[in-house]
Amino acid sequence: EKTFSTLSEFPERGVYPKELLKLGIREYREIFFKPYRIIYRVMDKNVYVLLIVDGRRDMQSLLQRRLLDA
């Protein structure tokens, strides 16, 4: 819960997911809550959490399927 409350206060603190950064995509950010990765997007001062996933999964395929193909 603390992870999400600080995210709303400091949404820019997350990093760009490396899998998306390789593709030049900087719309999404992520923070880590081991072993989870929380993928989110900031739009008009609102934070939208898009994925909470186990970081040990094949993230390249998952991100492509869930974020880019949508």
N, C-alpha and C positions, 0 to 999 in steps of 0.2 A: 504494500500500500504506500509506503514511504517513497518507493521508486517512482510511482505515478504522481504523487503530489509534488515531488521536486521536478518532475518532467514538465508539469504544467507551469511551474514558476520559471524554469530555465530550459525551454524547449530546444534551444540551439546548442545545448551541451553535448548532444549525441553526435556520433560520427557518421559519415556516409558509409553504408555497407560496402565492403571492398568488392563484392561481386557485382554490384551495380556501378560503382565508381569506375571499374574497368571498362564499362560500356559508356561512360560519360554521363551517367544519370545521377543527378544531385537533388532529386525531388524528395528522397526519403532519407531518414536518419535512423540510427539504432543506438540503443543502450543495452548493457549487459546486466543480467541478473542471473548469474551462473546457476545451472548450465543453459539458461534461456537467453535468447536474443529477442529484444522487443523492437520491432520495426514500426516506425511511425512517420507521419507526414504533418508538417505545419502549414496551415492554410488560413489566412486572414486572422491571425492570432489565436487560432484554435489548433489543438493537437488531436490528431486522429490516429489511434493505435490500430494498425492493420494486421499485424501478426505477432504472436507470442509463440516462439518455436524453440524446440530443443536445438541448441547450437551444434550438436553432434550430427545432425542430419545433413543431407546433401543440399546445402543452401543455394547453390547456383541453380539447380533445377527447380527447387521450391520457389525461389524468388521470381524466376522467369515465369513459371506457371501461374503464380498467384498475383503478381503485380504487373507484369508486362503483357501477358496474354489476356488480361481481363478487359 
